[in-house]
Amino acid sequence: MTLLETKLVTNPRRLRDRATQTPDQVALREKYFGIWQDITFAEYWAMAESVANGLLALGIEPGDRVAIHSENRPEWLYADLGIQAVRAVSMGLYPTNPSAEVKYLLENSESRVLFAEDQEQLDKTLEVIDQLPALAHIVYLEPRGIRGHYEDPRLMSWGDFLALGQEHQAAHPEAVDEVMSSAQEDDLATLIYTSGTTGPPKGAMLSVKNVNAAIAIAGADSGFVSPEPNENDLIVSYLPLCHVYERAFSEWFGLSAGTVVNFAESIDTIQTDLREIQPSIFQAVPRIYEKMYAGVLIRAASASRLKKLNYVVWMKAADRIGHTLERTEGRHTFLSRLLYAAGSLFLYRALKERLGLRRCRHAISGAAPIAPEILRFFMGIGVPIFEAYGMTENSIVATTNRAGRVKLGTVGEAYPGIEIKIAEDTGEILVRHEGVFEGYWRMAEATASTITDDGWLHTGDVGEWVDGTHIKIVDRMKDIIITAGGKNISPSEIENTLKTSPFIGEAVVIGDRRKYLTALIGIDYDVVSGWAQAKGINHTTFADLTGKPEVRKLIEKAVEETNEKFARVEHIRKFDFFTKELDEDDGELTATQKVKRSAIEQRFSAVIEAMY
C-alpha cells in the first residue's frame, strides 16, 4: 500500500499532499539578515523527508523518542514532521530549560536522538550526557563554536545529517513512504511535558487520533473562524513550539488550512515583527495583550497635546463600542458601526497598524485568564479577540467564544462533539472527546487520577456556567484561596484586575489560611521608568525604582481602584514589591508567562511573612 492509498491522514501526509498539489505555495517565512525569505510547501516537504530518511539511516524505529531543543525556526518543524513521518515520537524542550531539566526530560523520555539548536543548548546536554545512556546521536543546527571544538562521536552537523538522509533516500527511495503508509491512529505523535508547577514535569502523550481530533474540531473546517482559514492568512510563530498552543497553530492548523507561518525573530522582538507581518490570525497569551495595552496608554500619555486630545476623544468612543459589543455578544449596532467607521479614520486604523494587528480578523487569547477590560479595549478599536480554553491534556480544544456569541469574562462554549460538565461537589470542569490525551508517559497513577474509566478528563480548573451555555473559569483548583474565615477566593480575578493598570506587570495574591489578602506586585519597568523620568524621579535599577515612595503611592492608587471592584473580604490589605522582574530562567514563570505560585511563595517567603 502506498502513502496515497492509506486512509489515515497524519501531519506528514498533510504536508506531502500540499507539496504535491500546490508545490509553489508559500508555507513558511523566516527573517534572514533582515529580509523575509519564503519557503514553499515543496521545499518544506523536501526538508522534512530528508530528516525522515536521516532518522531511518540512524536506526530510528516506530515508537522511538526524538527530542528537539531549539527556538522557533523552520528546522523545528522540519524535524518534527520528519520524526512523525517515520512514526517516531517527537519531544520538545524549552530553550530556557537548564541542564538539570534537560537531563530529566531526555532521561524520562529515553530520547535516542536530539536536535540541538546551537552551542548553548548543546552544552546543556553534554554536561549530563554520561547520565543519558539512550541518547545515541546529537544533531546541531548552528555550527558556530561547535565545529572543530568538540570531539564527541555522537555529534553531527545539520548539513551532514541532511546529506546522510539524502544518501539514504537515494538508496531506499520508498522507505519513508512505506513507514508513513503503515501509520496507526494510536501511534504517539508527540510527548508534550507539563510545566512542572506542582512537581516533576509529566509527559502528556498525544496520539495521531488526538491531533486529528483537534484539527477536525477547531481547524480549518470547523466554522469557528469565518471565513475559514486559508492560504491567504498569515500567522506569527513566536510562542514556544514545544508548547501545545503554538504547535497547534504553527503546525496542526497551518498544515490543515495552508496558512503562511512567519517565524518571529524572538518573543522580545514580537512587536516589531508584528508590525512587519500584520497577521490576519493571531494567537497570544494574556501577557502579550496586557503589554500591548500598557504600551498604548504610555505612548498616549507622552503624546503632544493635540494627539492626546484626539486619543481621549476616540478612546471614549472605543470604550462605548466595546461596551456595546459586550452587551450584544459581539454584534455591531448601527451606532457602534458608525462610531467605529469614524474612529478608524482618526485613530483606530493607525493604532492597529502600530500594534501590528491592522489586518487581524481573528485573535485568540488562551493559556491563562484575561481581564475583560483588556478584551473590551481591543474590541473597541476593531481587533476581535476570542477567549478560548484548552490544555495539553485535551489537545488544546475544549471551548471558545465565537463571532456573534461572545460573552466577556467567559471562555465560551464547547465545540460541537465535545462534552463538558462541572462536578457538583468540587466545581471542577470535566471534558470528554476524542482529543483527550492517551495519558502521562510512564505515570499510570497520575493518568488514572486524571482520566476516568469512562473517558472524562479532570482539568483541575474550577468553573461555572453562564446562561447555561458558556463556561467561566473561576481558577485552578490548587490556586483557590481559602481564608482563615473560610471564604473561598479566586486570586486570578483580582490579579487580572490589578494588571489592567499599565504600571503593574505582574501580581500574585496571597492569603490561603490567612486573616486577610496581601499581594506581591511587579511593576512594568519600562512603563514606570518612563513615568518616573517624566516626573524627574532619578533611579537606576528595578529594585531602586520600586523603593521610591512616589512609586509606592502610584501602585497604592491602582490597588485602591482594584479593591473598589471587589467585596470587602477580597480587598488587598497590604502589598509589597518584587525586587526584580519575574523570569522564566529563574523558574518563576512558565513558558506561557504564567506565574509558578509555589516557586514565588517559597522564594519570597520573607517578604510575605513581613506583610502579616
N, C-alpha and C positions, 0 to 999 in steps of 0.2 A: 504494500500500500504506500503510495507516495504522499507527500505532505499535503498536496492539494486535494487528495481524496478523503483525508481524515475529516470527520465531522466536528471534532473538538477544536474550538478556537482558543488559542493561547496568545499571549502578548507577542512572542516571536513570530507567530503566524500572522498576527495583525500587521506587524512591521513588514514582513515579507510580501504580504498581499499589496500593501501600499507601494512598496518598491517596484512591484510588478505592474500594477495598474497605473500609478502616477509617479514614475521614477524621478521626474524633474521637479516635482512639487517640493517646496522648501519645508523641511521638517524641524530643523534646529537652526538657531543663530547664536554665534559666540563672538564676543568682542575681543579682537586680537590686535594689539598695538593701536588701540583707539579706534579701530574700524570694525564694523559688524560684518562677520563672514557668514554666508549662507551654507547650510548643509542640507542636501536633498535627501529624500527617502531612499533613493538608490544608494547614495553614499552611506547613509545611516545603516542600512541593512548590510552592506558590504563589510563595514567595520564590525558589526555585531556577529556576522557569520565568521569573520576571521578570528574573533575572540572565541567563538564556539569551537572552531577547529583547533585553536591553540590549546584549549582546555582538554579536548579529546586527545591531543598529542601528549599532554602531561598525565594522561591516565585518569582523568576525572570521569566518574560514572554517575548514573542517575541516583539522586539522593545525597550525594556528597555536598558539603557546605563550602562555599567560596565567599570570601569577605572582600569588602570594598571600603577603603579608608581614605576619603578624599572630600574636598569641597565640591560643590555643584559644578559640573563641566560635562561636555558631551561624552567624554570617556567613561563617566559614571554610568550613563545609560547604555553605552556600547557594552560595557562589562556586564551590567545587569541583564540585558537581553540575551547576550551570549551565554551567560550562566543558565538562564531559563531554557534556552534553546537545546541544551544538552541534558535537560531535566535535572540539573543540579539545583541547589538551594542558595539563593543569594542572602548575604547578611551584611548590612551596612553599619559602619561605626561613625560616630560623630567626629568631625575634625578636631573638636575640643577634648575628646577623651584622653585623659592622661595615661601613662604607661600601665599603671595598675589596672585600670578599667579595660585597656586593650588586652591585657593578659586574660582577664576574666572572660571577656566576650569571645576571644579566639579559642580559649581553652574550653569554655562551656559549649560552644558550637562545634568544636573539633574541626575547625576550618582547615582545609587542605591547601588552599591557595589564597593568597592575599594580594589584592591590588592596592598598592600604597602610592599616594599622590607624589610625595617628594621626600627630601631628606628628613624633614621634621617628623613626618608620620612614620617613615622607615625606622628612625632611631627609636621610636617608642616601642616598636615590635622587637627590634634587635636587642633591646635592653632586657627583654624577658623571654627571648626565643628558646633558651635552654629549657624552659618550662612548658614548651609547646611542641610535644613530640609529633602531633598530627600535621603540623604545618610544614609542607614539603617544598613550597615554591612561593617566592615573593616577586611580583612584577611591579616595578616602579615606573611611574608615568613621566616624571621630570628628572632628567639625568644630572642636573646641576648639583655638584657637591657629592655625587654618588659614584659616577663612572670613574674608575681608576683609583678610588679611595677605599672601596670595600671589597673584600676578597671572598665573602661568603658564597659558596657554590649554589645556594638556594636562590640567589638574586638573578633577576633577568630584566633587562630594559623593556619598555613598552614596544619599541621598534623591533627588538629581537623576538619578542613574544608574537607580534603580528606576523613576522616573517616565518616563524615556526608554524603558525596557523595556516598561512598561505601554502607552505610546503605540504602540510597535511591535507589541505583541500585539493591540491593538485594530484596527490597520490590517492585520495579517497573522496572523490567529488560528491558522492551521495551520502556520506557518513552523517553529516548534520541533519540532512533531510530525513534519514531513516530514524534517527533518535527523536526528532520532533514529531514525526508521524505516530510514534508509539506513546505519546503523552496521555496521561490519565487525569481525570477530574480530581482525584485525591492526591496527585503529585503536590508536594510542597513547592510553592513558587518562591517564598521568601520567609526569612526569620526576621521579625522586627522586635528589637528589645525595648522594653518599657524603660522609662527614665530612672527608675530605681529610687523614687522618693520615699518609699516605705520599706526598703530592704534591697537585696541584690536585684539587678535587672532581670526580668523574666523574658524569655524569647517567645513571642507570640507567633504561632505557626499559621501562615495564611496559604491556603491551597489554591490551585488553579480555579476550582469551583468558587472559592471565596472572592477572588479577584474578578471573575466573570460576573458574579452576582452584583458586585459593587458597580461595575460598568453598566450592567443592564438596568440597575435601579436608579443610578444617578448620572449616568454617562450621556453620550451624545443623543440617544433616542429616548431619554426619559421624559422629555417635555417640560422639565422644570426650569430650563433656560430657554427663553423664546426671543428670537428664533434660535433653533438648535445650534450648538457649537459646530464650527466647520473650519475648513482650511483657510478661511479669511480671518479667523480670530487669532489674536496674539495673546500669549500669556508670558509671565516672567517667572523663571525658576530661581528662587533665592532662599527659601526655607530649606533646612537640611533634607537632602534626598533620602537619607536613611530613616526619616520620619514618614509615617504613612500619609500624612496630609500632603506633603509635596510630591511624594511618589505617585499618589493618585492623579494629581493634576499634570505633572510633567511626563508621566509615562502612561498610566492606565487610560486616562481621558484624552491625553494627547494623541495616542495611537488610535483610539476608537473614533475620535472626532476629526483627527487630522489637523489640529491646531498647531500653530508655529510656536515652539518653545524657545524663548530667549533667555540665555544664561546671563544673569546679572554678574557684575564683577565680584561683588560680595554683598552681604547684608548691610555693610557700612555705607555702600555706595548706592543703595537701592533707590533713594530719592532721585539721584542724577540719572540712573538707568531708566527709571520710570518715565522721566521727562523725555528721554530719547525714544523710548519704545511706545509710550502711550497705549498700554494694553487694553484690549476690549473686554477681557475677563481677568479678574484679579482676585487672588486668594491671599488672605493675610490673617495674622493673629491680632488680637485686640491691641497689643502694644504698638504695632505699626500704625494703626489708625489713630491711637492716642497721641503718638509723636507728630503725626501729620496735623492733627487738630491743634496741638500746642504750638507748633511752628506757625500756623496761620495766625493765631492770636498774638504771638510775639511780633511777627512782621507787621501786623496791623497797628500794634501799639507804637512802633517806631517809624511809622509812615508819616508823610507830610500831612499838614492839616487838611488839605483838600482831599487827598486819598483816604485819610482816616474818616472824613465825613461821608464819602462815598461808601466806604466799607460799612460804617454803622447803619446807614440807611438800608442798604441791600441785605445786610445780615439780619436786620429786623424782619425784612420780608422773607428771608430764607427760614427764619425761625417760625414764622407764620405758615409757610409752605410745609415745613417739617411737621408741625402740629396738625395741619390739615391731613397730610398723608398718614399720620399716625391714627387719626380718627377714622379715616376712610379705608384703612388697611392697605395703603399704598396706591390708591387710585386718585388721580388728579381731579379736582373740580374745575369748573370754568375759570373761577377767580384765581385758583392756585396756578393753573396753567398760564394764565395771563401774567401773573406776577413773576413766574419763572422765566417767561419769554423776555420780559423787560430786564429782569435781573441778570440774565445771560449776557445781554448787550453791555451792561455797565460793570459787571463783576464776575459772575459765576464762570463764564467760559474761560476768562484769563486765569482765574483761581484754579480751575480744574487743570488747565494747561500746566501751571506751575507745579501742581501736585503730581502730574503725570497720569491723570485719570480723565482727560478730556474725552477720550473715545470709549471709556469704560461703560459697558451696558449691563454688566452683571458682576458685582463684587460679593465676596463671601467672607464672613468673619467666623472663625471656628477655633477650636482647641482650648478656649477659655471664655468665661463670660465677658461681655462688653456692656458698658453703661448705655442705656437708652439715649442719653443726651448726645453721645457721640454719633449714634446712628441717625438721630434726628438732624444733626448738623449736616451730615453728608447727604441725606435725603433732600434736605432743603436746597442744597446747591446743585442737585441733579446727579448725584452718584448713588445709584440704587444698591445698597448693601443689604444682603440677606443673611441673617444669622442662622447658622446651621449647627448640627450636633452629630458627633460620631466619635469613634475611638478606634485604636488599632484593633481591638478585640472584635469589633463588628465591621471590619474592613472599611471604616470611616463613614459608613452610611447608616443613618437612623432617622433623623428628622431635618426639615428645613422649612424656612419661610419661603413662600412663593409669590410671584407677582400678583397683586390684587388680593392677597390673603395674608398680608403682613401684620403681625401683632408684636409691636415692640416690647422688649422685656421677655420674649419667649424665644425658643429655638425652633419654633414652627411645628409642623405636623408630620406625621410619619409618611414616608414614601409609600406608594402602593406596594403591597406584598410584604410589608414589614408589620409585625405585631409588636405592640408596646402596651405594657401595663405598669401600674405603680403599686408596689407592695403595700397592703393595708397597714401592716404593723410597723414598718420602718420608713415607708415613703420612698424606698429605693426604686429607681427606674429599671425595668427588665425589658429586654429586647429579644425578639426571635425572628430570624430569617436566614437565608442561605449564605449570607456573608459572615455569619458568626464563626469565629475562628476555630481551628481544629484543637486548640489547647496550648498550654505552655510547654515549651521544649523540655522534655525530661523532668517535668514537675507535675506528676499525676495528682498530688494532693491539692496543689494550687488550682489545677484545672478543674477538679471535682468541686471545689468551693466556688468556682466562677461560672460554670455551666451546669445547669440542672440536667437530670436524666432525660427530660423531655425537651431539651434544647434551648431553654431560656438563659440568656446571658445576664448575670448580675453586673450592672455597670459600675456600682459604687457611687452613683450620683443620686442625690435626693431631688425629687421633682414633684410638681403638682400640675394638674390640668387647668387650663384656662379656656373657658367656654366649651369645655368638653372636646376640643379639637387640637389645641396647641399645648405644648409642654413648656413649662417654665422650670429651669434648673435652679434649685434653691442653693445647693452647694455640694461639694464632695462630702460623703458621709463622714469620712475621717476628719474633715475640717470644721464640721459644725461645732460651735462653741456652746457649752452648757455652763452657765454661770453658777456661782455659789448659791444663788437664789433659785436655781432650777430652770431658768429661762433658756430656751434654745434660740441661738442667734446665728444667722448666716453672715460670716465675715466678708464674703466676696461682694455682697451688695454694698456694704459700707466702703470697702476698699475701692470699688469701681467708681463710686460717687466721689470719693476723695480725689481719684485720679482724673476727674474731669477738670480739675484745676490745672492750668498749664504749668504751674510751678511744682507740681508733685509728679514725680516719675514712677514711684513705687510706694506701696503702702501695705503693711501687714498688721492686721488687727489681732490683738492678744486678749485673752480673758477666760479661757477654759478653767473652770473651777475657781475662778476669782470673783471678788465682790463687784468689780466694775471693769469696763473695757479700756484698754490703752492701745496705742498704735506706734509702730516703728515706721517712720516716713523717710523716704529717699527723695531728695529734691531732684528736679530735672536740671542738671548742672548748667547746660547751655542756656536754658531759659532764665534761670535765677541769676546766673552770672551776667547776662545781658541786662537784666533788671537792675542788678547791683551797680553795674558800671554807669547806667543812666542816672542812678541816684548818687553817684560819687562815692560809693562804698568800696574801698580798696580791699582786695582779697587775693589769695594765692591759690591754695589747693581746695579740693572738695571739702575736706574737713574744716578748713579755715572758714570757708563760706557758710557752712552750716552753724558755725559758732557765733556768727554775727547776730546781735539782738534784733536788728531790723528784719533779718530773715526769719527768725522765730516768730516775730509779730505777723509777718506775711503769711506764714503757714498756719498760725493760730486762727487767722481770719478764714482760711479755707476750711479748717476743722470745724469752726463755729457754723459756717454755712452748710456743711455736711450734716452736723448734728440737728439742724433745724428741719431736716427732711426725714428724721427717724424718731421713733418713740424714745422716751427718756432712758429706758433701760438699755437702749442701743447707742447711747451717746459715748463718744470718746472723751474720757475724763482727763487723761494725760497723754502726752506723746513725747517722743524723743526721735532723734535723727540717726539714720545710718551715717557713719562717718566715711563711707566710700560708696561708690556705685556698685550695685549688686552685679555679680559676674558669673557667667556660665563656667568659666575656667576654675573658679573657686568653689564650685558645687552649690552655688546659691540659687541658680536659675536652671530650668530645663532648657533644651534647645529651642522650644517654642515660647521661651521667655516667661514661663510660669514659675512662681516662687516655690522653692522647696522649703515648706514651713518648718519641718523638723530640723533642717540644717540651720535655718535662721534662728530658731528659738534656742538652739544649742550654742551657736556662735555668739549671739548677742544676749546671752542669759543674764549677764551682769547688768546690762542696760535695762532689761525687762524688770528684773527684781528691784532695781532702783525706783521704778515708777510705782511700785507697790509698797 
